[in-house]
Amino acid sequence: MTDWVTLWLDYAHRNKLSAALRTSTGDLFGAQLCLARAEVRTQAAELLAASATPAAAATEMHRRAAAHWQSDLPLIGFDAAAIAYTQARIWQNCAQTIEPGLPDVQPKLD
């Protein structure tokens, strides 16, 4: 369990570094996506560390993935929809890392 917490916090740190690089090159949307990933990974790590069991954390992450993606989609623009999609996918990925049998709530766009 602590391995996932450490890994996700490392990913979050690297996402923040990537956001800084993208900002310096003028890619503000790419920076927003990186920061959205970092935020979710940090929250997922904290949730897992604070949960009574990994399964409980996975269930909550899965619920957040579903809720995040479905909130306000018809009312938001392309950039906001892309960020919501990214956040939902990260929550889903973290949940499925712990509980691989959880169904996709946000399918991968090809």
All heavy atoms as an XYZ file, in Angstrom:
841
protein
N       0.829     -1.188      0.000
C       0.000      0.000      0.000
C       0.878      1.257      0.000
O       0.620      2.178     -0.760
C      -0.931     -0.025      1.209
C      -1.904      1.113      1.241
S      -3.301      0.895      2.333
C      -2.614      1.353      3.897
N       1.899      1.282      0.819
C       2.762      2.463      0.855
C       3.539      2.629     -0.449
O       3.921      3.751     -0.787
C       3.742      2.409      2.044
O       4.540      1.234      1.937
C       3.001      2.432      3.367
N       3.752      1.527     -1.168
C       4.424      1.631     -2.467
C       3.603      2.476     -3.432
O       4.151      3.285     -4.174
C       4.670      0.254     -3.067
C       5.729     -0.535     -2.321
O       6.459      0.060     -1.505
O       5.810     -1.755     -2.543
N       2.286      2.273     -3.441
C       1.417      3.057     -4.326
C       1.382      4.515     -3.895
O       1.399      5.404     -4.739
C       0.003      2.483     -4.371
C      -0.096      1.176     -5.082
C       0.627      0.761     -6.159
C      -0.958      0.104     -4.755
N       0.250     -0.503     -6.522
C      -0.731     -0.937     -5.681
C      -1.921     -0.100     -3.772
C      -1.413     -2.139     -5.661
C      -2.612     -1.302     -3.745
C      -2.356     -2.310     -4.683
N       1.334      4.756     -2.603
C       1.344      6.140     -2.112
C       2.619      6.840     -2.584
O       2.569      7.943     -3.139
C       1.221      6.182     -0.566
C       1.474      7.593     -0.041
C      -0.147      5.672     -0.122
N       3.746      6.202     -2.394
C       5.026      6.773     -2.815
C       5.058      6.986     -4.325
O       5.491      8.040     -4.806
C       6.183      5.851     -2.377
O       6.131      5.700     -0.960
C       7.531      6.412     -2.786
N       4.610      5.998     -5.075
C       4.605      6.094     -6.537
C       3.726      7.244     -7.006
O       4.135      8.049     -7.857
C       4.129      4.775     -7.149
C       4.061      4.726     -8.669
C       5.457      4.844     -9.279
C       3.379      3.446     -9.123
N       2.514      7.351     -6.463
C       1.595      8.399     -6.901
C       2.095      9.779     -6.521
O       1.923     10.734     -7.276
C       0.187      8.140     -6.373
C      -0.436      6.913     -6.974
C      -0.066      6.282     -8.127
C      -1.504      6.152     -6.443
N      -0.852      5.178     -8.341
C      -1.744      5.073     -7.320
C      -2.282      6.254     -5.293
C      -2.735      4.125     -7.103
C      -3.274      5.315     -5.073
C      -3.506      4.260     -5.970
N       2.724      9.901     -5.361
C       3.305     11.196     -4.987
C       4.480     11.550     -5.900
O       4.665     12.722     -6.252
C       3.728     11.191     -3.518
C       2.581     11.180     -2.511
C       3.119     11.049     -1.093
C       1.700     12.419     -2.647
N       5.239     10.549     -6.314
C       6.325     10.779     -7.264
C       5.759     11.210     -8.617
O       6.267     12.159     -9.236
C       7.184      9.523     -7.415
C       8.360      9.749     -8.354
O       9.153     10.690     -8.102
O       8.482      8.998     -9.341
N       4.710     10.528     -9.080
C       4.065     10.934    -10.336
C       3.560     12.374    -10.240
O       3.706     13.153    -11.186
C       2.880     10.021    -10.658
C       3.209      8.657    -11.200
C       2.208      7.700    -11.318
C       4.491      8.294    -11.605
C       2.473      6.429    -11.818
C       4.762      7.036    -12.097
C       3.744      6.110    -12.210
O       3.996      4.857    -12.709
N       2.949     12.721     -9.102
C       2.428     14.076     -8.921
C       3.563     15.095     -9.007
O       3.423     16.146     -9.652
C       1.695     14.191     -7.591
N       4.670     14.785     -8.371
C       5.829     15.682     -8.421
C       6.307     15.854     -9.867
O       6.580     16.979    -10.324
C       6.957     15.136     -7.540
C       8.213     15.925     -7.623
N       8.343     17.178     -7.072
C       9.402     15.646     -8.224
C       9.561     17.635     -7.319
N      10.218     16.725     -8.014
N       6.398     14.756    -10.585
C       6.841     14.822    -11.978
C       5.827     15.563    -12.855
O       6.213     16.282    -13.786
C       7.108     13.426    -12.514
C       8.313     12.789    -11.849
C       8.477     11.323    -12.226
N       9.473     10.680    -11.409
C      10.778     10.682    -11.671
N      11.235     11.309    -12.724
N      11.620     10.066    -10.856
N       4.526     15.405    -12.564
C       3.510     16.162    -13.288
C       3.681     17.665    -13.064
O       3.509     18.460    -13.992
C       2.104     15.743    -12.866
C       1.691     14.382    -13.383
O       1.027     13.634    -12.669
N       2.061     14.035    -14.599
N       4.030     18.059    -11.838
C       4.241     19.482    -11.540
C       5.466     20.009    -12.282
O       5.451     21.141    -12.789
C       4.388     19.687    -10.038
C       3.082     19.494     -9.292
C       3.283     19.574     -7.791
C       2.017     19.211     -7.055
N       2.221     19.167     -5.600
N       6.522     19.198    -12.349
C       7.704     19.603    -13.109
C       7.368     19.756    -14.591
O       7.812     20.711    -15.244
C       8.834     18.587    -12.929
C       9.443     18.477    -11.531
C      10.462     17.335    -11.487
C      10.084     19.791    -11.120
N       6.599     18.833    -15.103
C       6.186     18.908    -16.497
C       5.324     20.147    -16.740
O       5.446     20.802    -17.784
C       5.426     17.638    -16.891
O       5.092     17.663    -18.250
N       4.460     20.472    -15.781
C       3.624     21.675    -15.913
C       4.488     22.925    -15.986
O       4.223     23.824    -16.801
C       2.653     21.764    -14.750
N       5.514     22.986    -15.159
C       6.410     24.144    -15.181
C       7.124     24.257    -16.523
O       7.247     25.361    -17.084
C       7.423     24.040    -14.042
N       7.565     23.142    -17.058
C       8.226     23.149    -18.364
C       7.263     23.601    -19.454
O       7.613     24.434    -20.292
C       8.768     21.754    -18.686
C       9.412     21.583    -20.053
C      10.659     22.446    -20.168
C       9.756     20.133    -20.301
N       6.050     23.067    -19.423
C       5.065     23.443    -20.441
C       4.706     24.924    -20.348
O       4.519     25.592    -21.360
C       3.834     22.566    -20.344
C       4.108     21.142    -20.791
C       2.900     20.238    -20.587
N       3.199     18.873    -20.945
C       3.140     18.377    -22.174
N       2.809     19.151    -23.173
N       3.423     17.106    -22.399
N       4.612     25.430    -19.124
C       4.322     26.857    -18.941
C       5.440     27.703    -19.533
O       5.188     28.694    -20.220
C       4.130     27.178    -17.442
O       3.006     26.435    -16.950
C       3.886     28.659    -17.226
N       6.674     27.290    -19.302
C       7.815     28.064    -19.813
C       7.904     28.052    -21.328
O       8.505     28.953    -21.914
C       9.121     27.556    -19.203
O       9.476     26.295    -19.743
N       7.307     27.046    -21.959
C       7.325     26.997    -23.430
C       6.030     27.533    -24.040
O       5.852     27.473    -25.247
C       7.551     25.551    -23.927
O       6.485     24.717    -23.495
C       8.887     25.022    -23.443
N       5.120     28.029    -23.182
C       3.890     28.632    -23.689
C       2.724     27.679    -23.852
O       1.667     28.077    -24.343
N       2.877     26.441    -23.450
C       1.791     25.465    -23.569
C       0.958     25.477    -22.284
O       1.075     24.612    -21.426
C       2.371     24.066    -23.813
C       1.305     22.996    -23.979
O       0.098     23.336    -24.029
O       1.680     21.803    -24.042
N       0.094     26.484    -22.171
C      -0.670     26.655    -20.940
C      -1.721     25.556    -20.751
O      -1.975     25.132    -19.624
C      -1.316     28.035    -20.912
C      -0.330     29.210    -20.966
C      -1.064     30.544    -20.904
C       0.699     29.101    -19.862
N      -2.322     25.096    -21.835
C      -3.302     24.022    -21.710
C      -2.616     22.724    -21.269
O      -3.115     22.017    -20.394
C      -4.055     23.804    -23.023
C      -5.038     22.676    -22.946
C      -6.140     22.748    -22.109
C      -4.858     21.531    -23.705
C      -7.046     21.703    -22.024
C      -5.760     20.480    -23.625
C      -6.855     20.566    -22.788
N      -1.466     22.423    -21.845
C      -0.713     21.244    -21.423
C      -0.328     21.329    -19.957
O      -0.362     20.341    -19.226
N       0.006     22.529    -19.505
C       0.341     22.734    -18.091
C      -0.869     22.481    -17.207
O      -0.756     21.860    -16.147
C       0.868     24.146    -17.874
N      -2.047     22.931    -17.653
C      -3.276     22.686    -16.887
C      -3.547     21.190    -16.750
O      -3.953     20.726    -15.681
C      -4.477     23.352    -17.552
C      -4.536     24.843    -17.400
C      -5.760     25.404    -18.094
O      -6.032     25.097    -19.256
N      -6.505     26.238    -17.383
N      -3.353     20.449    -17.834
C      -3.560     18.999    -17.782
C      -2.583     18.337    -16.807
O      -2.964     17.458    -16.028
C      -3.418     18.382    -19.172
C      -4.539     18.669    -20.163
C      -4.179     18.125    -21.541
C      -5.854     18.088    -19.686
N      -1.331     18.767    -16.845
C      -0.331     18.209    -15.927
C      -0.695     18.503    -14.474
O      -0.574     17.630    -13.603
C       1.052     18.781    -16.234
S       1.758     18.186    -17.783
N      -1.141     19.726    -14.207
C      -1.518     20.085    -12.839
C      -2.769     19.338    -12.384
O      -2.885     18.971    -11.211
C      -1.714     21.596    -12.721
C      -0.435     22.425    -12.831
C      -0.752     23.918    -12.848
C       0.538     22.082    -11.710
N      -3.688     19.072    -13.312
C      -4.881     18.290    -12.973
C      -4.477     16.863    -12.583
O      -4.994     16.302    -11.607
C      -5.856     18.264    -14.148
N      -3.547     16.283    -13.334
C      -3.043     14.948    -13.001
C      -2.362     14.953    -11.631
O      -2.567     14.050    -10.824
C      -2.056     14.472    -14.061
C      -2.670     14.116    -15.381
C      -1.607     13.587    -16.351
N      -2.146     13.493    -17.675
C      -1.918     14.371    -18.659
N      -1.117     15.401    -18.459
N      -2.456     14.198    -19.834
N      -1.546     15.962    -11.386
C      -0.828     16.055    -10.115
C      -1.795     16.170     -8.945
O      -1.605     15.522     -7.903
C       0.112     17.263    -10.134
N      -2.828     16.971     -9.116
C      -3.811     17.153     -8.046
C      -4.506     15.837     -7.696
O      -4.611     15.475     -6.525
C      -4.843     18.200     -8.480
C      -5.946     18.427     -7.469
C      -7.014     19.381     -7.986
O      -6.814     20.044     -9.010
O      -8.070     19.439     -7.338
N      -4.955     15.124     -8.709
C      -5.658     13.858     -8.455
C      -4.712     12.827     -7.856
O      -5.068     12.124     -6.910
C      -6.332     13.321     -9.736
C      -6.884     11.914     -9.515
C      -7.441     14.258    -10.177
N      -3.509     12.723     -8.381
C      -2.572     11.725     -7.842
C      -2.211     12.020     -6.384
O      -2.085     11.110     -5.573
C      -1.335     11.645     -8.721
C      -1.644     10.936    -10.026
C      -0.410     10.677    -10.850
N      -0.735      9.809    -11.969
C      -0.511     10.108    -13.241
N       0.054     11.254    -13.558
N      -0.829      9.260    -14.188
N      -2.067     13.294     -6.059
C      -1.796     13.659     -4.668
C      -2.986     13.285     -3.787
O      -2.819     12.699     -2.712
C      -1.492     15.164     -4.551
O      -0.335     15.457     -5.340
C      -1.253     15.579     -3.115
N      -4.184     13.609     -4.241
C      -5.383     13.280     -3.471
C      -5.561     11.773     -3.337
O      -5.965     11.277     -2.279
C      -6.619     13.899     -4.109
C      -6.680     15.397     -3.981
C      -7.852     16.003     -4.723
O      -8.720     15.306     -5.242
N      -7.888     17.318     -4.795
N      -5.255     11.027     -4.398
C      -5.374      9.570     -4.346
C      -4.383      8.983     -3.345
O      -4.728      8.072     -2.575
C      -5.152      8.967     -5.732
N      -3.171      9.490     -3.336
C      -2.166      9.015     -2.386
C      -2.607      9.301     -0.953
O      -2.501      8.439     -0.066
C      -0.819      9.672     -2.667
N      -3.114     10.493     -0.714
C      -3.585     10.857      0.623
C      -4.779     10.009      1.041
O      -4.872      9.580      2.192
C      -3.942     12.343      0.665
C      -2.729     13.252      0.538
C      -3.074     14.722      0.303
O      -4.263     15.045      0.075
O      -2.137     15.538      0.332
N      -5.687      9.769      0.109
C      -6.859      8.944      0.392
C      -6.451      7.522      0.753
O      -6.939      6.954      1.732
C      -7.809      8.939     -0.807
C      -9.059      8.062     -0.704
C      -9.956      8.532      0.428
C      -9.815      8.092     -2.027
N      -5.550      6.954     -0.019
C      -5.091      5.597      0.251
C      -4.398      5.519      1.610
O      -4.654      4.598      2.391
C      -4.152      5.105     -0.853
C      -3.600      3.696     -0.702
C      -4.727      2.662     -0.591
C      -2.673      3.361     -1.859
N      -3.555      6.491      1.908
C      -2.836      6.489      3.182
C      -3.790      6.610      4.370
O      -3.541      6.032      5.427
C      -1.821      7.621      3.206
N      -4.886      7.332      4.194
C      -5.824      7.574      5.293
C      -6.931      6.526      5.405
O      -7.643      6.494      6.407
C      -6.454      8.954      5.130
N      -7.072      5.667      4.405
C      -8.177      4.702      4.388
C      -7.900      3.496      5.277
O      -6.747      3.092      5.453
C      -8.435      4.217      2.961
O      -8.929      5.280      2.188
N      -8.990      2.940      5.796
C      -8.880      1.758      6.656
C      -8.349      0.559      5.873
O      -7.572     -0.233      6.397
C     -10.236      1.431      7.273
N      -8.776      0.436      4.620
C      -8.321     -0.664      3.775
C      -8.078     -0.148      2.359
O      -8.708      0.832      1.945
C      -9.370     -1.802      3.693
O     -10.538     -1.310      3.025
C      -9.737     -2.331      5.076
N      -7.207     -0.817      1.613
C      -7.026     -0.427      0.211
C      -8.337     -0.548     -0.592
O      -8.606      0.293     -1.457
C      -5.971     -1.408     -0.306
C      -5.210     -1.811      0.902
C      -6.226     -1.824      2.018
N      -9.137     -1.549     -0.298
C     -10.402     -1.734     -1.018
C     -11.337     -0.547     -0.797
O     -12.020     -0.100     -1.729
C     -11.074     -3.032     -0.592
N     -11.375     -0.031      0.423
C     -12.216      1.139      0.710
C     -11.727      2.349     -0.080
O     -12.527      3.122     -0.623
C     -12.214      1.435      2.203
N     -10.420      2.515     -0.168
C      -9.855      3.620     -0.941
C     -10.199      3.466     -2.415
O     -10.586      4.442     -3.075
C      -8.342      3.680     -0.752
N     -10.080      2.255     -2.935
C     -10.382      2.014     -4.348
C     -11.845      2.314     -4.656
O     -12.155      2.912     -5.694
C     -10.053      0.569     -4.716
N     -12.730      1.928     -3.763
C     -14.159      2.193     -3.959
C     -14.418      3.694     -4.016
O     -15.172      4.171     -4.873
C     -14.982      1.532     -2.831
O     -14.762      0.129     -2.884
C     -16.455      1.831     -2.963
N     -13.801      4.441     -3.117
C     -13.987      5.897     -3.102
C     -13.367      6.540     -4.348
O     -13.948      7.447     -4.944
C     -13.395      6.510     -1.834
C     -13.442      8.018     -1.780
C     -14.840      8.622     -1.875
O     -15.846      7.913     -1.656
O     -14.932      9.829     -2.179
N     -12.208      6.065     -4.766
C     -11.582      6.596     -5.978
C     -12.464      6.331     -7.193
O     -12.625      7.204     -8.059
C     -10.210      5.960     -6.186
C      -9.182      6.385     -5.198
S      -7.670      5.405     -5.433
C      -6.807      5.776     -3.925
N     -13.030      5.150     -7.252
C     -13.907      4.777     -8.358
C     -15.151      5.673     -8.364
O     -15.598      6.137     -9.421
C     -14.284      3.294     -8.221
C     -14.890      2.721     -9.439
N     -16.235      2.471     -9.547
C     -14.338      2.333    -10.617
C     -16.491      1.954    -10.724
N     -15.358      1.864    -11.407
N     -15.699      5.942     -7.182
C     -16.861      6.827     -7.079
C     -16.492      8.233     -7.554
O     -17.246      8.866     -8.296
C     -17.355      6.881     -5.625
C     -18.649      7.695     -5.462
C     -18.878      8.132     -4.035
N     -17.880      9.077     -3.560
C     -17.811     10.375     -3.893
N     -18.675     10.892     -4.744
N     -16.868     11.152     -3.388
N     -15.318      8.708     -7.171
C     -14.879     10.042     -7.585
C     -14.671     10.116     -9.094
O     -14.955     11.147     -9.715
C     -13.606     10.441     -6.854
C     -13.838     10.720     -5.382
C     -12.572     11.179     -4.697
N     -12.748     11.254     -3.259
C     -11.884     11.817     -2.445
N     -10.765     12.354     -2.914
N     -12.120     11.844     -1.148
N     -14.166      9.052     -9.675
C     -13.985      9.024    -11.136
C     -15.328      9.190    -11.824
O     -15.466      9.994    -12.759
C     -13.317      7.730    -11.571
N     -16.314      8.442    -11.372
C     -17.649      8.516    -11.974
C     -18.276      9.888    -11.751
O     -18.826     10.494    -12.679
C     -18.539      7.425    -11.406
N     -18.191     10.402    -10.548
C     -18.811     11.688    -10.229
C     -18.115     12.837    -10.947
O     -18.772     13.766    -11.424
C     -18.774     11.916     -8.720
N     -16.798     12.767    -11.020
C     -16.040     13.855    -11.635
C     -16.363     13.977    -13.113
O     -16.574     15.069    -13.631
C     -14.539     13.621    -11.456
C     -13.738     14.863    -11.548
N     -13.823     15.734    -12.588
C     -12.832     15.397    -10.709
C     -13.004     16.741    -12.403
N     -12.395     16.554    -11.259
N     -16.391     12.874    -13.788
C     -16.622     12.913    -15.221
C     -18.029     13.369    -15.556
O     -18.263     14.088    -16.500
C     -16.365     11.540    -15.826
C     -16.693     11.486    -17.275
C     -17.633     10.719    -17.864
C     -16.111     12.250    -18.341
N     -17.668     10.947    -19.210
C     -16.749     11.888    -19.530
C     -15.121     13.208    -18.385
C     -16.415     12.439    -20.758
C     -14.795     13.767    -19.618
C     -15.435     13.378    -20.775
N     -18.999     12.988    -14.755
C     -20.402     13.272    -15.073
C     -20.850     14.663    -14.642
O     -21.908     15.110    -15.034
C     -21.294     12.211    -14.419
C     -21.044     10.840    -14.989
C     -21.678      9.731    -14.171
O     -22.379      9.983    -13.210
N     -21.412      8.498    -14.555
N     -20.064     15.368    -13.870
C     -20.508     16.660    -13.360
C     -20.395     17.764    -14.402
O     -19.337     18.004    -14.963
C     -19.702     17.037    -12.112
O     -18.344     17.242    -12.457
N     -21.489     18.394    -14.693
C     -21.553     19.618    -15.512
C     -21.025     19.498    -16.932
O     -20.704     20.506    -17.534
C     -20.801     20.767    -14.807
C     -21.415     21.102    -13.459
O     -22.635     20.915    -13.319
O     -20.670     21.518    -12.567
N     -20.920     18.313    -17.484
C     -20.338     18.200    -18.831
C     -21.069     18.983    -19.905
O     -20.425     19.606    -20.733
C     -20.208     16.734    -19.241
C     -18.917     16.085    -18.783
C     -18.793     14.704    -19.381
C     -17.706     16.900    -19.137
N     -22.391     18.993    -19.947
C     -23.026     19.755    -21.031
C     -22.791     21.262    -20.931
O     -22.958     21.977    -21.894
C     -24.513     19.451    -20.864
C     -24.594     18.275    -19.979
C     -23.343     18.252    -19.155
N     -22.365     21.729    -19.772
C     -22.251     23.162    -19.554
C     -20.836     23.696    -19.707
O     -20.621     24.894    -19.562
C     -22.767     23.504    -18.137
C     -24.184     23.010    -17.831
C     -24.526     23.298    -16.387
C     -25.196     23.652    -18.768
N     -19.861     22.845    -19.980
C     -18.477     23.307    -20.004
C     -17.889     23.222    -21.403
O     -18.387     22.493    -22.254
C     -17.604     22.522    -18.997
C     -17.597     21.025    -19.299
C     -18.076     22.770    -17.575
C     -16.732     20.205    -18.355
N     -16.826     23.966    -21.610
C     -16.174     23.990    -22.913
C     -15.195     22.848    -23.107
O     -15.011     22.000    -22.236
N     -14.539     22.858    -24.255
C     -13.626     21.781    -24.632
C     -12.485     21.608    -23.636
O     -12.180     20.497    -23.215
C     -13.067     22.020    -26.036
C     -12.027     21.022    -26.419
C     -12.388     19.746    -26.829
C     -10.678     21.341    -26.336
C     -11.428     18.807    -27.165
C      -9.707     20.397    -26.672
C     -10.090     19.134    -27.084
N     -11.819     22.705    -23.271
C     -10.682     22.599    -22.361
C     -11.106     22.028    -21.012
O     -10.449     21.135    -20.475
C     -10.008     23.955    -22.153
C      -9.227     24.426    -23.374
O      -9.190     23.681    -24.381
O      -8.663     25.534    -23.315
N     -12.200     22.538    -20.466
C     -12.687     22.045    -19.170
C     -13.109     20.582    -19.274
O     -12.884     19.797    -18.354
C     -13.840     22.908    -18.674
N     -13.707     20.200    -20.393
C     -14.106     18.799    -20.587
C     -12.877     17.902    -20.654
O     -12.870     16.801    -20.097
C     -14.947     18.654    -21.853
N     -11.822     18.362    -21.314
C     -10.593     17.573    -21.406
C      -9.950     17.405    -20.037
O      -9.443     16.328    -19.702
C      -9.610     18.235    -22.376
N      -9.988     18.441    -19.231
C      -9.432     18.353    -17.879
C     -10.263     17.410    -17.024
O      -9.720     16.565    -16.307
C      -9.297     19.759    -17.253
C      -8.186     20.528    -17.983
C      -9.022     19.671    -15.753
C      -8.114     21.989    -17.654
N     -11.595     17.508    -17.109
C     -12.472     16.602    -16.353
C     -12.249     15.158    -16.784
O     -12.197     14.251    -15.943
C     -13.936     16.999    -16.543
N     -12.108     14.937    -18.087
C     -11.841     13.595    -18.594
C     -10.523     13.063    -18.030
O     -10.442     11.928    -17.568
C     -11.788     13.613    -20.129
C     -11.251     12.335    -20.723
C     -12.074     11.225    -20.870
C      -9.924     12.232    -21.132
C     -11.587     10.051    -21.408
C      -9.423     11.057    -21.671
C     -10.263      9.975    -21.811
O      -9.764      8.806    -22.331
N      -9.495     13.898    -18.058
C      -8.182     13.497    -17.549
C      -8.253     13.157    -16.065
O      -7.719     12.132    -15.627
C      -7.148     14.617    -17.800
O      -7.038     14.819    -19.216
C      -5.795     14.280    -17.217
N      -8.924     13.988    -15.294
C      -9.044     13.727    -13.864
C      -9.830     12.439    -13.602
O      -9.439     11.645    -12.749
C      -9.687     14.914    -13.152
C      -8.761     16.118    -13.107
C      -9.401     17.336    -12.509
O     -10.556     17.642    -12.787
N      -8.649     18.053    -11.693
N     -10.894     12.238    -14.340
C     -11.674     11.007    -14.176
C     -10.831      9.779    -14.515
O     -10.874      8.762    -13.802
C     -12.928     11.050    -15.057
N     -10.051      9.857    -15.580
C      -9.199      8.728    -15.964
C      -8.134      8.439    -14.905
O      -7.825      7.280    -14.633
C      -8.514      8.997    -17.313
C      -9.424      8.943    -18.512
C      -9.818      7.563    -18.918
N      -8.650      6.757    -19.257
C      -8.688      5.467    -19.506
N      -9.823      4.816    -19.470
N      -7.593      4.806    -19.787
N      -7.571      9.480    -14.297
C      -6.553      9.267    -13.268
C      -7.187      8.633    -12.033
O      -6.629      7.685    -11.464
C      -5.827     10.583    -12.914
C      -5.071     11.139    -14.120
C      -4.887     10.382    -11.729
C      -3.952     10.264    -14.651
N      -8.357      9.138    -11.593
C      -9.043      8.504    -10.456
C      -9.317      7.038    -10.763
O      -9.100      6.159     -9.938
C     -10.360      9.217    -10.144
C     -10.236     10.417     -9.277
C     -10.587     11.696     -9.594
C      -9.734     10.477     -7.929
N     -10.321     12.538     -8.535
C      -9.808     11.819     -7.496
C      -9.227      9.522     -7.043
C      -9.402     12.224     -6.230
C      -8.821      9.935     -5.781
C      -8.913     11.268     -5.385
N      -9.809      6.786    -11.966
C     -10.129      5.406    -12.369
C      -8.874      4.541    -12.374
O      -8.881      3.412    -11.877
C     -10.769      5.427    -13.752
C     -11.069      4.052    -14.318
C     -11.753      4.170    -15.652
O     -12.927      4.502    -15.709
N     -11.018      3.935    -16.727
N      -7.787      5.064    -12.910
C      -6.538      4.308    -12.965
C      -6.038      3.962    -11.569
O      -5.601      2.832    -11.324
C      -5.481      5.097    -13.734
C      -4.147      4.399    -13.747
O      -3.286      4.713    -12.934
N      -3.971      3.457    -14.657
N      -6.092      4.920    -10.662
C      -5.656      4.652     -9.285
C      -6.534      3.586     -8.638
O      -6.027      2.662     -7.997
C      -5.671      5.945     -8.469
S      -4.401      7.138     -8.964
N      -7.844      3.696     -8.828
C      -8.770      2.707     -8.258
C      -8.495      1.318     -8.825
O      -8.446      0.321     -8.092
C     -10.211      3.118     -8.526
N      -8.296      1.243    -10.136
C      -8.078     -0.058    -10.778
C      -6.691     -0.623    -10.490
O      -6.486     -1.821    -10.624
C      -8.324      0.053    -12.282
C      -9.795      0.242    -12.609
C     -10.060      0.493    -14.073
O      -9.210      0.964    -14.814
N     -11.281      0.201    -14.496
N      -5.757      0.213    -10.083
C      -4.455     -0.283     -9.650
C      -4.623     -1.121     -8.388
O      -4.007     -2.172     -8.234
C      -3.488      0.888     -9.389
O      -3.293      1.595    -10.614
C      -2.152      0.414     -8.859
N      -5.487     -0.652     -7.500
C      -5.742     -1.348     -6.242
C      -6.689     -2.527     -6.456
O      -6.458     -3.620     -5.950
C      -6.338     -0.372     -5.207
C      -5.359      0.763     -4.918
C      -6.693     -1.113     -3.910
C      -5.965      1.922     -4.153
N      -7.769     -2.289     -7.196
C      -8.800     -3.306     -7.454
C      -8.969     -3.459     -8.969
O      -9.827     -2.812     -9.575
C     -10.138     -2.883     -6.822
C     -10.149     -2.837     -5.317
C     -10.159     -4.219     -4.690
O     -10.651     -5.167     -5.323
O      -9.650     -4.348     -3.573
N      -8.164     -4.312     -9.602
C      -8.190     -4.423    -11.063
C      -9.555     -4.825    -11.656
O      -9.808     -4.558    -12.820
C      -7.149     -5.498    -11.363
C      -6.263     -5.520    -10.171
C      -7.115     -5.133     -9.005
N     -10.423     -5.413    -10.872
C     -11.714     -5.849    -11.393
C     -12.765     -4.763    -11.480
O     -13.865     -5.008    -12.005
N     -12.467     -3.555    -11.015
C     -13.453     -2.474    -11.093
C     -13.720     -2.116    -12.571
O     -12.789     -2.039    -13.355
C     -12.957     -1.239    -10.346
C     -12.938     -1.328     -8.823
C     -12.223     -0.123     -8.228
C     -14.343     -1.425     -8.275
N     -14.979     -1.884    -12.901
C     -15.293     -1.556    -14.295
C     -14.865     -0.133    -14.657
O     -14.704      0.722    -13.784
C     -16.822     -1.670    -14.342
C     -17.258     -1.357    -12.945
C     -16.175     -1.905    -12.053
N     -14.664      0.089    -15.932
C     -14.359      1.436    -16.407
C     -15.587      2.315    -16.234
O     -16.698      1.925    -16.616
C     -13.992      1.425    -17.893
C     -12.594      0.897    -18.157
O     -11.830      0.719    -17.189
O     -12.272      0.688    -19.336
N     -15.396      3.486    -15.655
C     -16.463      4.477    -15.611
C     -16.205      5.546    -16.670
O     -17.104      6.251    -17.067
C     -16.625      5.133    -14.218
C     -17.121      4.127    -13.219
C     -15.344      5.773    -13.758
N     -14.964      5.621    -17.091
C     -14.584      6.534    -18.160
C     -13.698      5.790    -19.143
O     -12.520      5.597    -18.886
C     -13.854      7.757    -17.608
C     -13.395      8.711    -18.687
C     -14.502      9.079    -19.633
O     -15.511      9.598    -19.243
N     -14.325      8.777    -20.903
N     -14.288      5.338    -20.245
C     -13.481      4.585    -21.203
C     -12.401      5.453    -21.844
O     -12.539      6.671    -21.950
C     -14.492      4.122    -22.258
C     -15.758      4.822    -21.980
C     -15.664      5.493    -20.658
N     -11.346      4.794    -22.261
C     -10.239      5.476    -22.934
C     -10.707      5.931    -24.315
O     -11.332      5.188    -25.051
C      -9.058      4.532    -23.065
C      -7.840      5.177    -23.644
C      -6.673      4.226    -23.658
C      -5.444      4.894    -24.219
N      -4.315      3.976    -24.253
N     -10.392      7.176    -24.636
C     -10.701      7.692    -25.976
C      -9.562      7.318    -26.901
O      -8.399      7.540    -26.583
C     -10.861      9.215    -25.940
C     -11.998      9.755    -25.063
C     -11.981     11.273    -25.072
C     -13.332      9.226    -25.528
N      -9.893      6.762    -28.012
C      -8.850      6.380    -28.983
C      -8.748      7.372    -30.098
O      -9.597      8.011    -30.505
C      -9.149      4.998    -29.565
C      -8.988      3.902    -28.517
O      -8.081      4.008    -27.685
O      -9.783      2.958    -28.560
